[in-house]
Amino acid sequence: MWRVALHLLARDLASDHDDAWQTVFGDVRMPAWGNALLIATGLLFAFGFQVIRYFYGLVIGTLAMVEAPSDRMMLGITPPQSADMTDDKRSEDPEIEVVLVKTPPMTSSLRQTRRALFTQHGLLVIAATASHYLVAYQVGEIVESVVRGLWIESHTRGIAGVLVGTLAASPFMIWWTHIVISTPSPERFSRLQPTRKTILRATPATLVYVVAARVTRDVPILMFSALKVSSRFGSALNMDRATGMHHLRIVAGQMLAIAVAAGLTAFLIYIPAIVTMVRVYAALLPESEETIVPFDPTFDGKVVSESEGGTGKLGLLDAWRSFKWSARFRLVKLYAKVFLLLVPVVMLYGLVTAVELRFIFGRETIEKIVERMRRLET
């Protein structure tokens, strides 16, 4: 089945879709119930994928970005000394020693964080936060589409659309961030609505994030285009076996280089930008609100609240510098865990789809398609 999929992909990149289907499948047509089954399976797995990505990657990831190290006070009691000692050496009162013990961050364990969130928030409240996130996403998409429809140069139109769309969605993202990190209360959804002053203070961090996200997205796309991966891949499947395998090895090396570049760009540009934005948003949380995870509202003394005569504003560099290396590694480990959770979902989707295709077309039809593929390769 993978050979059929690869050939279809190459044909789609090199020629018309109908020609690709006719070349590989001949007179075989997908029945309506087969289309419905594949669409339903895709929607089901897409929903599961997004639930894992949202809860573990976005909600817990946001908490990991704002969580501060905490100490727990421990009391050590030394019992009175034995009675056979002399009076001047014997102490009748126990000695009390106060010891501060560092506790591991809550977000260092996905299971512990999940348990705490479901205990404090509840499933319905977490679903409500998802609705706020979807609203922010939809607002950004709609505004971006409107800007892209304006009569301006195409490249500028794309950048302006992303910029304006993200800025339009930023009030909802600030609102969402404050809801996620704060402890539950009956009126917090209305109480945490950001003011105009809060939105303006968060704008620089939002702009930095927009640029970083754009660069992170465009680097692999530009490399893919510059290396001409699609044309080389399409040509490889239409060559003889030896030459085609040589070109496929080159394509594999190019894809590995693109993946490495994308990973480095995300690690060096995207993660610092999104951490900075989230921490700036968190610094704007009202002083009266309490947070789920341990939280330092001063950010290592970088922020002085307005009630104490300060501005209550966190600078961009201070937002990143106050995020210690231990917290950075913890966040990267969290993203790695989320990735490992998503990989089985994708693999299971591929397996289920392959089984469904075999069920839809039947064994004999699949064998004919594979045989046709072999003739095309030779």
BASEVO-922987 format. One record per residue (C-alpha): residue number from 1; residue in one letter; x, y, z. Coordinates in nm, 4 decimals. Example, Ala and Ser with C-alpha at 12.3 -4.5 7.8 and 13.67 -1.06 7.14 Angstrom:
BASEVO-922987
 resi resn       c1       c2       c3
    1    A   1.2300  -0.4500   0.7800
    2    S   1.3670  -0.1060   0.7140
end
This chain:
BASEVO-922987
 resi resn       c1       c2       c3
    1    M   0.0000   0.0000   0.0000
    2    W   0.2837   0.2370   0.0703
    3    R   0.4104   0.1926  -0.2854
    4    V   0.0686   0.2944  -0.4164
    5    A   0.0622   0.5981  -0.1887
    6    L   0.4115   0.7076  -0.2917
    7    H   0.3300   0.6783  -0.6590
    8    L   0.0088   0.8742  -0.6177
    9    L   0.1967   1.1478  -0.4340
   10    A   0.4588   1.1684  -0.7066
   11    R   0.1958   1.1780  -0.9784
   12    D   0.0038   1.4502  -0.7959
   13    L   0.3191   1.6587  -0.7804
   14    A   0.4093   1.5981  -1.1443
   15    S   0.0758   1.5845  -1.3264
   16    D  -0.3002   1.5980  -1.2977
   17    H  -0.4748   1.4033  -1.0209
   18    D  -0.7128   1.2278  -1.2589
   19    D  -0.4196   1.1037  -1.4696
   20    A  -0.2514   0.9671  -1.1544
   21    W  -0.5638   0.7777  -1.0508
   22    Q  -0.6163   0.6398  -1.4036
   23    T  -0.2527   0.5299  -1.4302
   24    V  -0.2442   0.3382  -1.1027
   25    F  -0.6038   0.2292  -1.0391
   26    G  -0.7337   0.1944  -1.3935
   27    D  -1.1118   0.1465  -1.3904
   28    V  -1.1296   0.1018  -1.0126
   29    R  -1.3446   0.3665  -0.8445
   30    M  -1.3883   0.4503  -0.4783
   31    P  -1.7459   0.3698  -0.3658
   32    A  -1.9428   0.6366  -0.1813
   33    W  -1.9507   0.4352   0.1423
   34    G  -1.5728   0.3956   0.1168
   35    N  -1.5278   0.7716   0.0957
   36    A  -1.7593   0.8138   0.3948
   37    L  -1.5641   0.5543   0.5952
   38    L  -1.2270   0.7129   0.5204
   39    I  -1.3572   1.0629   0.5994
   40    A  -1.5089   0.9466   0.9299
   41    T  -1.1837   0.7747   1.0264
   42    G  -0.9835   1.0833   0.9387
   43    L  -1.2106   1.3089   1.1444
   44    L  -1.1976   1.0722   1.4436
   45    F  -0.8191   1.0539   1.4468
   46    A  -0.7877   1.4275   1.3796
   47    F  -1.0048   1.4937   1.6850
   48    G  -0.7947   1.2649   1.9031
   49    F  -0.4747   1.4210   1.7693
   50    Q  -0.5942   1.7728   1.8470
   51    V  -0.7175   1.6777   2.1964
   52    I  -0.3733   1.5420   2.2878
   53    R  -0.2005   1.8399   2.1290
   54    Y  -0.4278   2.0895   2.3047
   55    F  -0.4308   1.9419   2.6537
   56    Y  -0.0699   1.8269   2.6819
   57    G   0.1020   2.0632   2.4404
   58    L  -0.0883   2.3885   2.4948
   59    V  -0.2483   2.3759   2.8410
   60    I   0.0296   2.1925   3.0277
   61    G   0.2900   2.3630   2.8104
   62    T   0.1561   2.7051   2.9149
   63    L   0.1703   2.6038   3.2825
   64    A   0.5289   2.4856   3.2370
   65    M   0.6235   2.8260   3.0945
   66    V   0.5014   3.0169   3.4002
   67    E   0.5766   2.7701   3.6807
   68    A   0.8459   2.8887   3.9217
   69    P   1.0614   2.6705   4.1501
   70    S   0.9131   2.6332   4.4965
   71    D   1.0461   2.5339   4.8373
   72    R   0.8581   2.3375   5.0996
   73    M   0.9223   2.4015   5.4672
   74    M   1.0190   2.0922   5.6674
   75    L   1.0463   2.0868   6.0479
   76    G   1.3157   1.8685   6.2021
   77    I   1.2638   1.7896   6.5732
   78    T   1.5498   1.6667   6.7913
   79    P   1.4164   1.4756   7.0974
   80    P   1.5345   1.5567   7.4548
   81    Q   1.8632   1.4020   7.5556
   82    S   1.8703   1.0963   7.7808
   83    A   1.8158   1.1332   8.1560
   84    D   2.1497   0.9794   8.2568
   85    M   2.3374   1.2888   8.1383
   86    T   2.4358   1.5625   8.3798
   87    D   2.1997   1.8536   8.4369
   88    D   2.4217   2.1048   8.2648
   89    K   2.4339   1.8949   7.9486
   90    R   2.0765   1.7672   7.9464
   91    S   1.8131   1.9607   7.7554
   92    E   1.4501   1.9000   7.8394
   93    D   1.3095   2.0859   7.5368
   94    P   1.3376   1.9392   7.1893
   95    E   1.5307   2.1292   6.9260
   96    I   1.3354   2.2410   6.6209
   97    E   1.5201   2.2862   6.2932
   98    V   1.3589   2.4439   5.9887
   99    V   1.4734   2.2997   5.6548
  100    L   1.3675   2.4200   5.3089
  101    V   1.3327   2.1338   5.0641
  102    K   1.2975   2.1978   4.6919
  103    T   0.9926   2.0255   4.5489
  104    P   0.9911   1.8993   4.1897
  105    P   0.7834   2.1158   3.9536
  106    M   0.4309   1.9913   3.8974
  107    T   0.4713   2.0102   3.5180
  108    S   0.7695   1.7736   3.5266
  109    S   0.5164   1.4872   3.5311
  110    L   0.2327   1.4699   3.2785
  111    R   0.0354   1.2342   3.5029
  112    Q   0.0682   1.4595   3.8072
  113    T  -0.0269   1.7691   3.6099
  114    R  -0.3243   1.5958   3.4487
  115    R  -0.4498   1.4790   3.7872
  116    A  -0.4164   1.8283   3.9347
  117    L  -0.5927   1.9922   3.6416
  118    F  -0.8860   1.7535   3.6446
  119    T  -0.9133   1.7891   4.0220
  120    Q  -0.9111   2.1698   4.0224
  121    H  -1.0678   2.2491   3.6852
  122    G  -1.2835   1.9539   3.5936
  123    L  -1.3481   1.8235   3.2449
  124    L  -1.6199   2.0785   3.1603
  125    V  -1.4023   2.3752   3.2561
  126    I  -1.1124   2.2430   3.0477
  127    A  -1.3542   2.2054   2.7555
  128    A  -1.4609   2.5669   2.8132
  129    T  -1.0995   2.6829   2.7871
  130    A  -1.0799   2.4946   2.4569
  131    S  -1.3780   2.6942   2.3299
  132    H  -1.1940   3.0195   2.4117
  133    Y  -0.8896   2.8937   2.2242
  134    L  -1.1020   2.8019   1.9221
  135    V  -1.2582   3.1485   1.9236
  136    A  -0.9116   3.3061   1.9235
  137    Y  -0.8020   3.0781   1.6399
  138    Q  -1.1112   3.1497   1.4305
  139    V  -1.0835   3.5260   1.4826
  140    G  -0.7234   3.5160   1.3674
  141    E  -0.8100   3.3043   1.0618
  142    I  -1.1019   3.5269   0.9591
  143    V  -0.9062   3.8517   0.9904
  144    E  -0.6088   3.6979   0.8109
  145    S  -0.8352   3.5871   0.5247
  146    V  -0.9827   3.9371   0.4970
  147    V  -0.6383   4.0973   0.4798
  148    R  -0.5212   3.8400   0.2243
  149    G  -0.8155   3.9437   0.0059
  150    L  -0.6972   4.3030  -0.0154
  151    W  -0.5504   4.4343  -0.3395
  152    I  -0.1828   4.4418  -0.2410
  153    E   0.1290   4.2528  -0.3429
  154    S   0.0973   3.8804  -0.2678
  155    H   0.4003   3.8331  -0.0386
  156    T   0.3225   4.1489   0.1580
  157    R  -0.0406   4.0420   0.1737
  158    G   0.0531   3.7111   0.3367
  159    I   0.2780   3.8698   0.6005
  160    A   0.0276   4.1449   0.6747
  161    G  -0.2526   3.8884   0.7044
  162    V  -0.0662   3.6839   0.9649
  163    L   0.0372   3.9965   1.1549
  164    V  -0.3063   4.1598   1.1672
  165    G  -0.4825   3.8291   1.2303
  166    T  -0.2615   3.7435   1.5278
  167    L  -0.2983   4.0915   1.6759
  168    A  -0.6769   4.0653   1.6409
  169    A  -0.6726   3.7300   1.8200
  170    S  -0.4299   3.8419   2.0943
  171    P  -0.7023   3.9672   2.3380
  172    F  -0.8581   3.6205   2.3311
  173    M  -0.5161   3.4568   2.3753
  174    I  -0.4406   3.6773   2.6767
  175    W  -0.7818   3.5878   2.8169
  176    W  -0.7209   3.2180   2.7518
  177    T  -0.3764   3.2284   2.9170
  178    H  -0.5128   3.3920   3.2313
  179    I  -0.7978   3.1394   3.2526
  180    V  -0.5622   2.8420   3.2155
  181    I  -0.3059   2.9477   3.4774
  182    S  -0.5485   3.0829   3.7398
  183    T  -0.7348   2.8809   3.9993
  184    P  -1.1030   2.8107   3.9249
  185    S  -1.3648   3.0557   4.0477
  186    P  -1.7311   3.1096   3.9518
  187    E  -1.6820   3.4455   3.7799
  188    R  -1.3283   3.4218   3.6490
  189    F  -1.4286   3.3979   3.2815
  190    S  -1.5819   3.7449   3.2943
  191    R  -1.3425   3.8848   3.5539
  192    L  -1.0300   3.7967   3.3551
  193    Q  -1.1281   3.9737   3.0345
  194    P  -0.8222   4.1813   2.9350
  195    T  -0.8476   4.5583   2.9326
  196    R  -0.7218   4.7816   2.6522
  197    K  -0.4198   4.8703   2.8653
  198    T  -0.3360   4.5030   2.9110
  199    I  -0.3669   4.4353   2.5376
  200    L  -0.1372   4.7256   2.4480
  201    R   0.1247   4.6120   2.6984
  202    A   0.1223   4.2634   2.5470
  203    T   0.1503   4.3830   2.1852
  204    P   0.5355   4.3815   2.1586
  205    A   0.5510   4.0207   2.2783
  206    T   0.2770   3.9260   2.0324
  207    L   0.4648   4.0882   1.7437
  208    V   0.7849   3.9016   1.8320
  209    Y   0.5892   3.5769   1.8368
  210    V   0.4340   3.6488   1.4958
  211    V   0.7765   3.7020   1.3375
  212    A   0.9254   3.3937   1.5036
  213    A   0.6316   3.1729   1.4040
  214    R   0.6541   3.2974   1.0460
  215    V   1.0285   3.2284   1.0247
  216    T   0.9858   2.8831   1.1800
  217    R   0.7170   2.7972   0.9265
  218    D   0.8934   2.9409   0.6212
  219    V   1.2424   2.7928   0.6742
  220    P   1.1479   2.4298   0.5913
  221    I   0.9166   2.5430   0.3102
  222    L   1.1888   2.7528   0.1475
  223    M   1.4426   2.4719   0.1858
  224    F   1.1974   2.2223   0.0346
  225    S   1.1489   2.4519  -0.2637
  226    A   1.5167   2.5438  -0.3036
  227    L   1.6321   2.1817  -0.2969
  228    K   1.3608   2.0845  -0.5486
  229    V   1.2623   1.7849  -0.3400
  230    S   0.9221   1.7341  -0.5029
  231    S   1.0522   1.7274  -0.8609
  232    R   1.3402   1.4949  -0.7688
  233    F   1.1001   1.2636  -0.5839
  234    G   0.8584   1.2537  -0.8767
  235    S   1.1373   1.1835  -1.1241
  236    A   1.2861   0.9068  -0.9083
  237    L   0.9756   0.6890  -0.9340
  238    N   0.9775   0.7120  -1.3143
  239    M   1.3428   0.6048  -1.3546
  240    D   1.4954   0.2593  -1.3645
  241    R   1.5383   0.0888  -1.0268
  242    A   1.9093   0.1668  -0.9691
  243    T   1.8909   0.5327  -1.0708
  244    G   1.5606   0.5798  -0.8923
  245    M   1.6939   0.4394  -0.5657
  246    H   1.9942   0.6733  -0.5904
  247    H   1.7661   0.9726  -0.6265
  248    L   1.5432   0.8521  -0.3440
  249    R   1.8474   0.8338  -0.1139
  250    I   1.9266   1.1929  -0.2066
  251    V   1.5670   1.2906  -0.1296
  252    A   1.5909   1.1145   0.2082
  253    G   1.9082   1.3117   0.2889
  254    Q   1.7417   1.6364   0.1858
  255    M   1.4370   1.5634   0.4013
  256    L   1.6635   1.4857   0.6967
  257    A   1.8444   1.8176   0.6482
  258    I   1.5113   2.0008   0.6319
  259    A   1.3926   1.8261   0.9496
  260    V   1.7131   1.9199   1.1338
  261    A   1.6871   2.2815   1.0176
  262    A   1.3220   2.2971   1.1215
  263    G   1.4061   2.1544   1.4649
  264    L   1.6896   2.4007   1.5218
  265    T   1.4738   2.6916   1.4090
  266    A   1.1968   2.5877   1.6470
  267    F   1.4405   2.5408   1.9358
  268    L   1.6354   2.8630   1.8831
  269    I   1.3610   3.0978   1.7598
  270    Y   1.0084   2.9681   1.8133
  271    I   1.0356   2.8367   2.1696
  272    P   1.2015   3.1552   2.3076
  273    A   0.9357   3.3656   2.1338
  274    I   0.6346   3.1737   2.2611
  275    V   0.7816   3.1483   2.6129
  276    T   0.8401   3.5235   2.6130
  277    M   0.4859   3.5931   2.4954
  278    V   0.3221   3.3606   2.7499
  279    R   0.5295   3.4961   3.0387
  280    V   0.4493   3.8549   2.9401
  281    Y   0.0807   3.7594   2.9310
  282    A   0.1140   3.5923   3.2729
  283    A   0.2803   3.9028   3.4194
  284    L  -0.0378   4.0945   3.3331
  285    L  -0.2553   3.8637   3.5461
  286    P  -0.4403   4.0692   3.8111
  287    E  -0.2694   4.0627   4.1507
  288    S  -0.5844   3.9325   4.3199
  289    E  -0.5777   3.6084   4.1193
  290    E  -0.4106   3.2904   4.2414
  291    T  -0.2434   3.0431   4.0065
  292    I  -0.2583   2.6652   3.9810
  293    V   0.1190   2.6197   3.9722
  294    P   0.3749   2.8030   4.1872
  295    F   0.4163   3.1428   4.0271
  296    D   0.6588   3.4277   4.0924
  297    P   0.4750   3.7514   4.0001
  298    T   0.8012   3.9478   4.0285
  299    F   0.9870   3.7232   3.7802
  300    D   1.3091   3.7237   3.9856
  301    G   1.2580   4.0861   4.0819
  302    K   1.2181   4.2074   3.7230
  303    V   0.8566   4.3218   3.7794
  304    V   0.7348   4.5713   4.0389
  305    S   0.3575   4.5770   4.0771
  306    E   0.1607   4.8983   4.0349
  307    S   0.0430   4.8750   4.3971
  308    E   0.4069   4.9051   4.5020
  309    G   0.4808   5.1999   4.2759
  310    G   0.6051   5.0071   3.9735
  311    T   0.4738   4.9626   3.6220
  312    G   0.3755   4.5977   3.6554
  313    K   0.5223   4.5370   3.3098
  314    L   0.7671   4.2621   3.2140
  315    G   1.0257   4.3352   2.9456
  316    L   1.0804   4.0941   2.6588
  317    L   1.4407   4.0097   2.7474
  318    D   1.3574   3.9806   3.1162
  319    A   1.0738   3.7423   3.0328
  320    W   1.3176   3.5039   2.8626
  321    R   1.6125   3.5516   3.0977
  322    S   1.4001   3.4824   3.4050
  323    F   1.3046   3.1476   3.2507
  324    K   1.5853   2.9361   3.3962
  325    W   1.7737   2.6690   3.2056
  326    S   1.6177   2.3953   3.4170
  327    A   1.2729   2.5205   3.3144
  328    R   1.3807   2.5370   2.9489
  329    F   1.4958   2.1755   2.9517
  330    R   1.1756   2.0756   3.1296
  331    L   0.9699   2.2428   2.8566
  332    V   1.1670   2.0703   2.5804
  333    K   1.1203   1.7358   2.7581
  334    L   0.7487   1.8096   2.7773
  335    Y   0.7312   1.8735   2.4035
  336    A   0.9254   1.5508   2.3427
  337    K   0.6737   1.3575   2.5551
  338    V   0.3845   1.5103   2.3619
  339    F   0.5543   1.4133   2.0356
  340    L   0.5902   1.0555   2.1591
  341    L   0.2195   1.0552   2.2450
  342    L   0.1246   1.1766   1.8972
  343    V   0.3441   0.9369   1.6984
  344    P   0.1398   0.6246   1.7903
  345    V  -0.1790   0.8106   1.6967
  346    V  -0.0421   0.8842   1.3486
  347    M   0.0894   0.5281   1.3077
  348    L  -0.2424   0.3798   1.4189
  349    Y  -0.4248   0.6063   1.1734
  350    G  -0.2046   0.4817   0.8900
  351    L  -0.2617   0.1197   0.9911
  352    V  -0.6399   0.1596   1.0213
  353    T  -0.6548   0.3419   0.6852
  354    A  -0.4561   0.0626   0.5174
  355    V  -0.6942  -0.1990   0.6592
  356    E  -0.9939   0.0043   0.5444
  357    L  -0.8528   0.0399   0.1927
  358    R  -0.8033  -0.3355   0.1753
  359    F  -1.1609  -0.3833   0.2983
  360    I  -1.3004  -0.1304   0.0470
  361    F  -1.1179  -0.2547  -0.2641
  362    G  -1.0755  -0.6212  -0.1736
  363    R  -0.7679  -0.8390  -0.1835
  364    E  -0.7752  -0.9123  -0.5562
  365    T  -0.8063  -0.5456  -0.6526
  366    I  -0.5175  -0.4489  -0.4237
  367    E  -0.2992  -0.7204  -0.5796
  368    K  -0.3847  -0.5913  -0.9282
  369    I  -0.2921  -0.2352  -0.8259
  370    V   0.0409  -0.3502  -0.6803
  371    E   0.1135  -0.5527  -0.9949
  372    R   0.0362  -0.2474  -1.2094
  373    M   0.2764  -0.0474  -0.9934
  374    R   0.5526  -0.2991  -1.0509
  375    R   0.5061  -0.2798  -1.4262
  376    L   0.5223   0.0987  -1.4131
  377    E   0.8502   0.0913  -1.2152
  378    T   1.0136  -0.1443  -1.4618
end
